[in-house]
Amino acid sequence: MSVWFVTGSSRGLGAEIVRAALKEGHQVVATARNADAVLGQFPGVGDQLLALPLDVTDPAGVEAAVAAAVAQYGGIDVLVNNAGRGLLCAVEEADDAAVRAVYETNVFGLLAVQRAVLPILRKQRSGHIINMSSIAAFGGLAGWGIYASTKYAVEGFSEALHAELAPLGVHVTIVEPGYFRTDFLEPSSLHTVQDPIDDYAATSGAMRQAVPSINKTQQGDPVKGARAIVEMAASTEPPLRLQLGSDTLQAAEAKLAGVHKEMDAWRHVAVISDFS
């Protein structure tokens, strides 16, 4: 039995990860901006679940939540950084406030939770950090550039963290979900801009128009995705990356093939920059 600490637990994949971890007998600290919304989904679990209010952009709140988790269960074994914020617009359309809001949650908030939990894992010389990325991190689609950039950041420091923590017995996994049938694309969840630029109507504008038809038809099943994450965490050799969904596999394979093709085409230029 392990102690799980999950952010963004009130809905979507976060809620399903909590459900799957509870089903496996783990103790779970489920955090969200609205802790009551978490509790309402898991009646009758008793002391197995600790629901805490947490805004990951509040450093003091992060420290308090981690301290409460340790006080309740004596430690933390698995951290799932799931809390996130979406933004759909052309890169140029995003003003400074909109960009910073996404980074505050997806990057700086994640780092704050990670920093608060890492001393516990290092002291234990065991544990697992699971950082939620996205299919967007394998290729920035029109309309998703700012959001994708936050996930690229998560992937970059998670790779380094993996190398830094491996000698200490702590695992790091980047989970890359595709399009899952959650409320991520709901107007109440997905942020956009008030004044789109006409020149982007055929690119990011087309993506914005397509979202209502994509929403609630996504191929990914959040119940199955959450179960896969919990099962992966039980492995003695978990992967650095876990793609979730056939659409993510296809996107990753296409990106890798494209990178190889371009490298081969421009290899003769790349090598001439070396000293003779």
C-alpha positions, 0 to 999 in steps of 0.5 A, a space after each residue: 500500500 502506498 500514499 498517493 498525492 494527486 493534484 487537480 483531483 476534482 474531475 477528469 483524469 485526476 478524479 479517475 486516478 484517485 478512484 483507481 488508486 483507492 480501488 487498489 487499496 492505496 491511501 490517497 491525498 486528493 487535492 483540488 481548489 474545491 475539496 468538497 467536490 472531491 469528497 462528494 465523488 468518493 463516499 464511504 472511503 473513510 480514512 483511506 482518503 484525505 481531501 484537501 483544498 489546494 491552489 497550486 499557484 499558492 506556495 503557502 497552500 502547497 506547503 500546508 497541504 503536503 504537511 497535512 498529508 504527512 501528518 495524516 499518513 506519515 509520508 508520500 510515495 507517489 506524487 501525481 502532478 495533474 492540475 492544469 490550465 488550458 489555453 486555445 489561441 494563436 501564439 500572437 493572440 495570447 497577451 501577457 496575462 493569459 500566458 502567465 496564467 497558464 505558466 503559473 499553473 502548468 509550470 510554476 505550480 507543478 514545480 512548487 508541489 514538486 519542491 515540497 514533496 521531493 525532500 520526503 522522497 529523497 529522505 525515503 530513498 524511494 518514491 515516484 513523481 508522475 508529471 502529466 504532460 500532453 500529446 501537445 508536447 510532441 508537436 505544437 498544433 495551431 491554436 495550442 502553442 502556449 499550452 504546448 510550450 508549458 508541457 514542453 517545459 514539463 518534459 524538459 525539467 522532468 527528463 533532468 529530474 529523472 537523471 538527478 533522482 535515479 541514483 536516489 531511488 526515486 522514479 520520474 515518469 512523464 505521462 503524455 495523454 492524447 484526447 481523453 473524454 473529460 471536460 478539458 474542452 468544455 467552455 468552463 475549463 478551456 480558456 481562449 481570447 476575446 479578440 481573435 486575429 482574422 489572419 489566423 482564421 484558417 489555422 488557430 481559428 479553425 481549431 477553435 471552431 472544431 473544438 465543440 465537435 471534438 468535445 465528448 467524442 474523444 477516443 480516450 477513456 479516462 477510466 482506462 487511462 487512470 487504471 493504466 497510470 496506477 498499474 504503471 506506478 506499481 512497476 519496479 522499472 517504470 518508464 520515463 515516458 508513458 503515452 496514453 491513447 493511440 492518437 498519442 502514439 501516432 502523433 509521437 511516431 509521426 513527429 519522430 519520423 519527421 525529425 529523422 527525415 529533416 535531420 537526414 536532409 540537413 545533416 551536411 549543414 549540421 556537421 560543417 559547424 564543427 572545428 576542422 
